[in-house]
Amino acid sequence: MKLKPIASNLTELQVASDVKYAPRIAFSYETPVAGFDEYGAFKTDKKFSATTSKHIKKYLGAAFDDARVIEQSKIEALTKRFLQ
């Protein structure tokens, strides 16, 4: 597992660096809100602050418009599974 700072209050958790499609999850402040997995980019369905919305757009970049929208609870469950 590896933490990578992206910007102020925006951090990426990379689950494994030796796996081609290892999940990566972006945290805005302390909340997991977006990421990449074997199916591509995903982002939360929940509306947060304007800053968190900017974090999601910055993190996903060109993949933002095509990112799957998934329930926040599923992002949190995925995160919890990898942090155990």
Phi and psi restraints in degrees (range 20) as a CNS / XPLOR table:
assign (resid 1 and name C) (resid 2 and name N)
       (resid 2 and name CA) (resid 2 and name C) 1.0 -142.3 20.0 2
assign (resid 2 and name N) (resid 2 and name CA)
       (resid 2 and name C) (resid 3 and name N) 1.0 136.4 20.0 2
assign (resid 2 and name C) (resid 3 and name N)
       (resid 3 and name CA) (resid 3 and name C) 1.0 -100.4 20.0 2
assign (resid 3 and name N) (resid 3 and name CA)
       (resid 3 and name C) (resid 4 and name N) 1.0 134.4 20.0 2
assign (resid 3 and name C) (resid 4 and name N)
       (resid 4 and name CA) (resid 4 and name C) 1.0 -130.8 20.0 2
assign (resid 4 and name N) (resid 4 and name CA)
       (resid 4 and name C) (resid 5 and name N) 1.0 113.9 20.0 2
assign (resid 4 and name C) (resid 5 and name N)
       (resid 5 and name CA) (resid 5 and name C) 1.0 -66.2 20.0 2
assign (resid 5 and name N) (resid 5 and name CA)
       (resid 5 and name C) (resid 6 and name N) 1.0 133.0 20.0 2
assign (resid 5 and name C) (resid 6 and name N)
       (resid 6 and name CA) (resid 6 and name C) 1.0 -104.3 20.0 2
assign (resid 6 and name N) (resid 6 and name CA)
       (resid 6 and name C) (resid 7 and name N) 1.0 -45.6 20.0 2
assign (resid 6 and name C) (resid 7 and name N)
       (resid 7 and name CA) (resid 7 and name C) 1.0 -158.7 20.0 2
assign (resid 7 and name N) (resid 7 and name CA)
       (resid 7 and name C) (resid 8 and name N) 1.0 179.6 20.0 2
assign (resid 7 and name C) (resid 8 and name N)
       (resid 8 and name CA) (resid 8 and name C) 1.0 -58.8 20.0 2
assign (resid 8 and name N) (resid 8 and name CA)
       (resid 8 and name C) (resid 9 and name N) 1.0 122.7 20.0 2
assign (resid 8 and name C) (resid 9 and name N)
       (resid 9 and name CA) (resid 9 and name C) 1.0 63.9 20.0 2
assign (resid 9 and name N) (resid 9 and name CA)
       (resid 9 and name C) (resid 10 and name N) 1.0 20.8 20.0 2
assign (resid 9 and name C) (resid 10 and name N)
       (resid 10 and name CA) (resid 10 and name C) 1.0 -130.8 20.0 2
assign (resid 10 and name N) (resid 10 and name CA)
       (resid 10 and name C) (resid 11 and name N) 1.0 118.1 20.0 2
assign (resid 10 and name C) (resid 11 and name N)
       (resid 11 and name CA) (resid 11 and name C) 1.0 -133.3 20.0 2
assign (resid 11 and name N) (resid 11 and name CA)
       (resid 11 and name C) (resid 12 and name N) 1.0 145.9 20.0 2
assign (resid 11 and name C) (resid 12 and name N)
       (resid 12 and name CA) (resid 12 and name C) 1.0 -109.5 20.0 2
assign (resid 12 and name N) (resid 12 and name CA)
       (resid 12 and name C) (resid 13 and name N) 1.0 135.3 20.0 2
assign (resid 12 and name C) (resid 13 and name N)
       (resid 13 and name CA) (resid 13 and name C) 1.0 -104.2 20.0 2
assign (resid 13 and name N) (resid 13 and name CA)
       (resid 13 and name C) (resid 14 and name N) 1.0 118.3 20.0 2
assign (resid 13 and name C) (resid 14 and name N)
       (resid 14 and name CA) (resid 14 and name C) 1.0 -104.4 20.0 2
assign (resid 14 and name N) (resid 14 and name CA)
       (resid 14 and name C) (resid 15 and name N) 1.0 120.4 20.0 2
assign (resid 14 and name C) (resid 15 and name N)
       (resid 15 and name CA) (resid 15 and name C) 1.0 -68.5 20.0 2
assign (resid 15 and name N) (resid 15 and name CA)
       (resid 15 and name C) (resid 16 and name N) 1.0 -46.8 20.0 2
assign (resid 15 and name C) (resid 16 and name N)
       (resid 16 and name CA) (resid 16 and name C) 1.0 -147.8 20.0 2
assign (resid 16 and name N) (resid 16 and name CA)
       (resid 16 and name C) (resid 17 and name N) 1.0 135.4 20.0 2
assign (resid 16 and name C) (resid 17 and name N)
       (resid 17 and name CA) (resid 17 and name C) 1.0 -91.7 20.0 2
assign (resid 17 and name N) (resid 17 and name CA)
       (resid 17 and name C) (resid 18 and name N) 1.0 -11.3 20.0 2
assign (resid 17 and name C) (resid 18 and name N)
       (resid 18 and name CA) (resid 18 and name C) 1.0 -98.7 20.0 2
assign (resid 18 and name N) (resid 18 and name CA)
       (resid 18 and name C) (resid 19 and name N) 1.0 4.9 20.0 2
assign (resid 18 and name C) (resid 19 and name N)
       (resid 19 and name CA) (resid 19 and name C) 1.0 -112.2 20.0 2
assign (resid 19 and name N) (resid 19 and name CA)
       (resid 19 and name C) (resid 20 and name N) 1.0 130.8 20.0 2
assign (resid 19 and name C) (resid 20 and name N)
       (resid 20 and name CA) (resid 20 and name C) 1.0 -56.4 20.0 2
assign (resid 20 and name N) (resid 20 and name CA)
       (resid 20 and name C) (resid 21 and name N) 1.0 -46.8 20.0 2
assign (resid 20 and name C) (resid 21 and name N)
       (resid 21 and name CA) (resid 21 and name C) 1.0 -111.3 20.0 2
assign (resid 21 and name N) (resid 21 and name CA)
       (resid 21 and name C) (resid 22 and name N) 1.0 39.1 20.0 2
assign (resid 21 and name C) (resid 22 and name N)
       (resid 22 and name CA) (resid 22 and name C) 1.0 -63.3 20.0 2
assign (resid 22 and name N) (resid 22 and name CA)
       (resid 22 and name C) (resid 23 and name N) 1.0 134.7 20.0 2
assign (resid 22 and name C) (resid 23 and name N)
       (resid 23 and name CA) (resid 23 and name C) 1.0 -60.4 20.0 2
assign (resid 23 and name N) (resid 23 and name CA)
       (resid 23 and name C) (resid 24 and name N) 1.0 143.8 20.0 2
assign (resid 23 and name C) (resid 24 and name N)
       (resid 24 and name CA) (resid 24 and name C) 1.0 -126.4 20.0 2
assign (resid 24 and name N) (resid 24 and name CA)
       (resid 24 and name C) (resid 25 and name N) 1.0 136.2 20.0 2
assign (resid 24 and name C) (resid 25 and name N)
       (resid 25 and name CA) (resid 25 and name C) 1.0 -128.2 20.0 2
assign (resid 25 and name N) (resid 25 and name CA)
       (resid 25 and name C) (resid 26 and name N) 1.0 131.1 20.0 2
assign (resid 25 and name C) (resid 26 and name N)
       (resid 26 and name CA) (resid 26 and name C) 1.0 -95.9 20.0 2
assign (resid 26 and name N) (resid 26 and name CA)
       (resid 26 and name C) (resid 27 and name N) 1.0 134.8 20.0 2
assign (resid 26 and name C) (resid 27 and name N)
       (resid 27 and name CA) (resid 27 and name C) 1.0 -111.3 20.0 2
assign (resid 27 and name N) (resid 27 and name CA)
       (resid 27 and name C) (resid 28 and name N) 1.0 126.3 20.0 2
assign (resid 27 and name C) (resid 28 and name N)
       (resid 28 and name CA) (resid 28 and name C) 1.0 -98.4 20.0 2
assign (resid 28 and name N) (resid 28 and name CA)
       (resid 28 and name C) (resid 29 and name N) 1.0 116.7 20.0 2
assign (resid 28 and name C) (resid 29 and name N)
       (resid 29 and name CA) (resid 29 and name C) 1.0 59.0 20.0 2
assign (resid 29 and name N) (resid 29 and name CA)
       (resid 29 and name C) (resid 30 and name N) 1.0 -114.8 20.0 2
assign (resid 29 and name C) (resid 30 and name N)
       (resid 30 and name CA) (resid 30 and name C) 1.0 -112.0 20.0 2
assign (resid 30 and name N) (resid 30 and name CA)
       (resid 30 and name C) (resid 31 and name N) 1.0 12.8 20.0 2
assign (resid 30 and name C) (resid 31 and name N)
       (resid 31 and name CA) (resid 31 and name C) 1.0 -110.3 20.0 2
assign (resid 31 and name N) (resid 31 and name CA)
       (resid 31 and name C) (resid 32 and name N) 1.0 126.2 20.0 2
assign (resid 31 and name C) (resid 32 and name N)
       (resid 32 and name CA) (resid 32 and name C) 1.0 -73.5 20.0 2
assign (resid 32 and name N) (resid 32 and name CA)
       (resid 32 and name C) (resid 33 and name N) 1.0 127.1 20.0 2
assign (resid 32 and name C) (resid 33 and name N)
       (resid 33 and name CA) (resid 33 and name C) 1.0 -131.9 20.0 2
assign (resid 33 and name N) (resid 33 and name CA)
       (resid 33 and name C) (resid 34 and name N) 1.0 -14.1 20.0 2
assign (resid 33 and name C) (resid 34 and name N)
       (resid 34 and name CA) (resid 34 and name C) 1.0 -163.2 20.0 2
assign (resid 34 and name N) (resid 34 and name CA)
       (resid 34 and name C) (resid 35 and name N) 1.0 173.8 20.0 2
assign (resid 34 and name C) (resid 35 and name N)
       (resid 35 and name CA) (resid 35 and name C) 1.0 171.2 20.0 2
assign (resid 35 and name N) (resid 35 and name CA)
       (resid 35 and name C) (resid 36 and name N) 1.0 -168.6 20.0 2
assign (resid 35 and name C) (resid 36 and name N)
       (resid 36 and name CA) (resid 36 and name C) 1.0 -134.0 20.0 2
assign (resid 36 and name N) (resid 36 and name CA)
       (resid 36 and name C) (resid 37 and name N) 1.0 142.1 20.0 2
assign (resid 36 and name C) (resid 37 and name N)
       (resid 37 and name CA) (resid 37 and name C) 1.0 -141.4 20.0 2
assign (resid 37 and name N) (resid 37 and name CA)
       (resid 37 and name C) (resid 38 and name N) 1.0 -166.5 20.0 2
assign (resid 37 and name C) (resid 38 and name N)
       (resid 38 and name CA) (resid 38 and name C) 1.0 -63.5 20.0 2
assign (resid 38 and name N) (resid 38 and name CA)
       (resid 38 and name C) (resid 39 and name N) 1.0 -15.1 20.0 2
assign (resid 38 and name C) (resid 39 and name N)
       (resid 39 and name CA) (resid 39 and name C) 1.0 -99.8 20.0 2
assign (resid 39 and name N) (resid 39 and name CA)
       (resid 39 and name C) (resid 40 and name N) 1.0 -1.7 20.0 2
assign (resid 39 and name C) (resid 40 and name N)
       (resid 40 and name CA) (resid 40 and name C) 1.0 112.7 20.0 2
assign (resid 40 and name N) (resid 40 and name CA)
       (resid 40 and name C) (resid 41 and name N) 1.0 -155.3 20.0 2
assign (resid 40 and name C) (resid 41 and name N)
       (resid 41 and name CA) (resid 41 and name C) 1.0 -79.7 20.0 2
assign (resid 41 and name N) (resid 41 and name CA)
       (resid 41 and name C) (resid 42 and name N) 1.0 149.0 20.0 2
assign (resid 41 and name C) (resid 42 and name N)
       (resid 42 and name CA) (resid 42 and name C) 1.0 -142.9 20.0 2
assign (resid 42 and name N) (resid 42 and name CA)
       (resid 42 and name C) (resid 43 and name N) 1.0 156.1 20.0 2
assign (resid 42 and name C) (resid 43 and name N)
       (resid 43 and name CA) (resid 43 and name C) 1.0 -144.1 20.0 2
assign (resid 43 and name N) (resid 43 and name CA)
       (resid 43 and name C) (resid 44 and name N) 1.0 159.5 20.0 2
assign (resid 43 and name C) (resid 44 and name N)
       (resid 44 and name CA) (resid 44 and name C) 1.0 -69.8 20.0 2
assign (resid 44 and name N) (resid 44 and name CA)
       (resid 44 and name C) (resid 45 and name N) 1.0 154.0 20.0 2
assign (resid 44 and name C) (resid 45 and name N)
       (resid 45 and name CA) (resid 45 and name C) 1.0 -89.6 20.0 2
assign (resid 45 and name N) (resid 45 and name CA)
       (resid 45 and name C) (resid 46 and name N) 1.0 -10.7 20.0 2
assign (resid 45 and name C) (resid 46 and name N)
       (resid 46 and name CA) (resid 46 and name C) 1.0 -85.8 20.0 2
assign (resid 46 and name N) (resid 46 and name CA)
       (resid 46 and name C) (resid 47 and name N) 1.0 142.5 20.0 2
assign (resid 46 and name C) (resid 47 and name N)
       (resid 47 and name CA) (resid 47 and name C) 1.0 -89.1 20.0 2
assign (resid 47 and name N) (resid 47 and name CA)
       (resid 47 and name C) (resid 48 and name N) 1.0 125.1 20.0 2
assign (resid 47 and name C) (resid 48 and name N)
       (resid 48 and name CA) (resid 48 and name C) 1.0 -115.1 20.0 2
assign (resid 48 and name N) (resid 48 and name CA)
       (resid 48 and name C) (resid 49 and name N) 1.0 -158.8 20.0 2
assign (resid 48 and name C) (resid 49 and name N)
       (resid 49 and name CA) (resid 49 and name C) 1.0 -69.7 20.0 2
assign (resid 49 and name N) (resid 49 and name CA)
       (resid 49 and name C) (resid 50 and name N) 1.0 166.7 20.0 2
assign (resid 49 and name C) (resid 50 and name N)
       (resid 50 and name CA) (resid 50 and name C) 1.0 -60.9 20.0 2
assign (resid 50 and name N) (resid 50 and name CA)
       (resid 50 and name C) (resid 51 and name N) 1.0 -36.7 20.0 2
assign (resid 50 and name C) (resid 51 and name N)
       (resid 51 and name CA) (resid 51 and name C) 1.0 -64.6 20.0 2
assign (resid 51 and name N) (resid 51 and name CA)
       (resid 51 and name C) (resid 52 and name N) 1.0 -43.5 20.0 2
assign (resid 51 and name C) (resid 52 and name N)
       (resid 52 and name CA) (resid 52 and name C) 1.0 -64.6 20.0 2
assign (resid 52 and name N) (resid 52 and name CA)
       (resid 52 and name C) (resid 53 and name N) 1.0 -38.6 20.0 2
assign (resid 52 and name C) (resid 53 and name N)
       (resid 53 and name CA) (resid 53 and name C) 1.0 -60.6 20.0 2
assign (resid 53 and name N) (resid 53 and name CA)
       (resid 53 and name C) (resid 54 and name N) 1.0 -40.8 20.0 2
assign (resid 53 and name C) (resid 54 and name N)
       (resid 54 and name CA) (resid 54 and name C) 1.0 -65.2 20.0 2
assign (resid 54 and name N) (resid 54 and name CA)
       (resid 54 and name C) (resid 55 and name N) 1.0 -39.3 20.0 2
assign (resid 54 and name C) (resid 55 and name N)
       (resid 55 and name CA) (resid 55 and name C) 1.0 -60.0 20.0 2
assign (resid 55 and name N) (resid 55 and name CA)
       (resid 55 and name C) (resid 56 and name N) 1.0 -45.2 20.0 2
assign (resid 55 and name C) (resid 56 and name N)
       (resid 56 and name CA) (resid 56 and name C) 1.0 -61.4 20.0 2
assign (resid 56 and name N) (resid 56 and name CA)
       (resid 56 and name C) (resid 57 and name N) 1.0 -46.1 20.0 2
assign (resid 56 and name C) (resid 57 and name N)
       (resid 57 and name CA) (resid 57 and name C) 1.0 -62.9 20.0 2
assign (resid 57 and name N) (resid 57 and name CA)
       (resid 57 and name C) (resid 58 and name N) 1.0 -42.4 20.0 2
assign (resid 57 and name C) (resid 58 and name N)
       (resid 58 and name CA) (resid 58 and name C) 1.0 -64.1 20.0 2
assign (resid 58 and name N) (resid 58 and name CA)
       (resid 58 and name C) (resid 59 and name N) 1.0 -45.5 20.0 2
assign (resid 58 and name C) (resid 59 and name N)
       (resid 59 and name CA) (resid 59 and name C) 1.0 -65.0 20.0 2
assign (resid 59 and name N) (resid 59 and name CA)
       (resid 59 and name C) (resid 60 and name N) 1.0 -47.0 20.0 2
assign (resid 59 and name C) (resid 60 and name N)
       (resid 60 and name CA) (resid 60 and name C) 1.0 -78.1 20.0 2
assign (resid 60 and name N) (resid 60 and name CA)
       (resid 60 and name C) (resid 61 and name N) 1.0 -25.1 20.0 2
assign (resid 60 and name C) (resid 61 and name N)
       (resid 61 and name CA) (resid 61 and name C) 1.0 56.5 20.0 2
assign (resid 61 and name N) (resid 61 and name CA)
       (resid 61 and name C) (resid 62 and name N) 1.0 -129.6 20.0 2
assign (resid 61 and name C) (resid 62 and name N)
       (resid 62 and name CA) (resid 62 and name C) 1.0 -63.2 20.0 2
assign (resid 62 and name N) (resid 62 and name CA)
       (resid 62 and name C) (resid 63 and name N) 1.0 -20.5 20.0 2
assign (resid 62 and name C) (resid 63 and name N)
       (resid 63 and name CA) (resid 63 and name C) 1.0 -81.9 20.0 2
assign (resid 63 and name N) (resid 63 and name CA)
       (resid 63 and name C) (resid 64 and name N) 1.0 -4.8 20.0 2
assign (resid 63 and name C) (resid 64 and name N)
       (resid 64 and name CA) (resid 64 and name C) 1.0 -56.4 20.0 2
assign (resid 64 and name N) (resid 64 and name CA)
       (resid 64 and name C) (resid 65 and name N) 1.0 -50.0 20.0 2
assign (resid 64 and name C) (resid 65 and name N)
       (resid 65 and name CA) (resid 65 and name C) 1.0 -65.8 20.0 2
assign (resid 65 and name N) (resid 65 and name CA)
       (resid 65 and name C) (resid 66 and name N) 1.0 -30.0 20.0 2
assign (resid 65 and name C) (resid 66 and name N)
       (resid 66 and name CA) (resid 66 and name C) 1.0 -97.6 20.0 2
assign (resid 66 and name N) (resid 66 and name CA)
       (resid 66 and name C) (resid 67 and name N) 1.0 0.1 20.0 2
assign (resid 66 and name C) (resid 67 and name N)
       (resid 67 and name CA) (resid 67 and name C) 1.0 -66.0 20.0 2
assign (resid 67 and name N) (resid 67 and name CA)
       (resid 67 and name C) (resid 68 and name N) 1.0 140.7 20.0 2
assign (resid 67 and name C) (resid 68 and name N)
       (resid 68 and name CA) (resid 68 and name C) 1.0 -68.6 20.0 2
assign (resid 68 and name N) (resid 68 and name CA)
       (resid 68 and name C) (resid 69 and name N) 1.0 140.4 20.0 2
assign (resid 68 and name C) (resid 69 and name N)
       (resid 69 and name CA) (resid 69 and name C) 1.0 -98.1 20.0 2
assign (resid 69 and name N) (resid 69 and name CA)
       (resid 69 and name C) (resid 70 and name N) 1.0 120.9 20.0 2
assign (resid 69 and name C) (resid 70 and name N)
       (resid 70 and name CA) (resid 70 and name C) 1.0 -127.2 20.0 2
assign (resid 70 and name N) (resid 70 and name CA)
       (resid 70 and name C) (resid 71 and name N) 1.0 160.2 20.0 2
assign (resid 70 and name C) (resid 71 and name N)
       (resid 71 and name CA) (resid 71 and name C) 1.0 -62.7 20.0 2
assign (resid 71 and name N) (resid 71 and name CA)
       (resid 71 and name C) (resid 72 and name N) 1.0 139.8 20.0 2
assign (resid 71 and name C) (resid 72 and name N)
       (resid 72 and name CA) (resid 72 and name C) 1.0 -56.6 20.0 2
assign (resid 72 and name N) (resid 72 and name CA)
       (resid 72 and name C) (resid 73 and name N) 1.0 -38.2 20.0 2
assign (resid 72 and name C) (resid 73 and name N)
       (resid 73 and name CA) (resid 73 and name C) 1.0 -62.6 20.0 2
assign (resid 73 and name N) (resid 73 and name CA)
       (resid 73 and name C) (resid 74 and name N) 1.0 -31.4 20.0 2
assign (resid 73 and name C) (resid 74 and name N)
       (resid 74 and name CA) (resid 74 and name C) 1.0 -72.8 20.0 2
assign (resid 74 and name N) (resid 74 and name CA)
       (resid 74 and name C) (resid 75 and name N) 1.0 -36.2 20.0 2
assign (resid 74 and name C) (resid 75 and name N)
       (resid 75 and name CA) (resid 75 and name C) 1.0 -65.3 20.0 2
assign (resid 75 and name N) (resid 75 and name CA)
       (resid 75 and name C) (resid 76 and name N) 1.0 -42.2 20.0 2
assign (resid 75 and name C) (resid 76 and name N)
       (resid 76 and name CA) (resid 76 and name C) 1.0 -65.0 20.0 2
assign (resid 76 and name N) (resid 76 and name CA)
       (resid 76 and name C) (resid 77 and name N) 1.0 -39.5 20.0 2
assign (resid 76 and name C) (resid 77 and name N)
       (resid 77 and name CA) (resid 77 and name C) 1.0 -65.9 20.0 2
assign (resid 77 and name N) (resid 77 and name CA)
       (resid 77 and name C) (resid 78 and name N) 1.0 -41.1 20.0 2
assign (resid 77 and name C) (resid 78 and name N)
       (resid 78 and name CA) (resid 78 and name C) 1.0 -62.0 20.0 2
assign (resid 78 and name N) (resid 78 and name CA)
       (resid 78 and name C) (resid 79 and name N) 1.0 -45.0 20.0 2
assign (resid 78 and name C) (resid 79 and name N)
       (resid 79 and name CA) (resid 79 and name C) 1.0 -61.4 20.0 2
assign (resid 79 and name N) (resid 79 and name CA)
       (resid 79 and name C) (resid 80 and name N) 1.0 -47.2 20.0 2
assign (resid 79 and name C) (resid 80 and name N)
       (resid 80 and name CA) (resid 80 and name C) 1.0 -59.7 20.0 2
assign (resid 80 and name N) (resid 80 and name CA)
       (resid 80 and name C) (resid 81 and name N) 1.0 -40.6 20.0 2
assign (resid 80 and name C) (resid 81 and name N)
       (resid 81 and name CA) (resid 81 and name C) 1.0 -60.8 20.0 2
assign (resid 81 and name N) (resid 81 and name CA)
       (resid 81 and name C) (resid 82 and name N) 1.0 -38.7 20.0 2
assign (resid 81 and name C) (resid 82 and name N)
       (resid 82 and name CA) (resid 82 and name C) 1.0 -81.2 20.0 2
assign (resid 82 and name N) (resid 82 and name CA)
       (resid 82 and name C) (resid 83 and name N) 1.0 -20.4 20.0 2
assign (resid 82 and name C) (resid 83 and name N)
       (resid 83 and name CA) (resid 83 and name C) 1.0 -90.0 20.0 2
assign (resid 83 and name N) (resid 83 and name CA)
       (resid 83 and name C) (resid 84 and name N) 1.0 -5.1 20.0 2
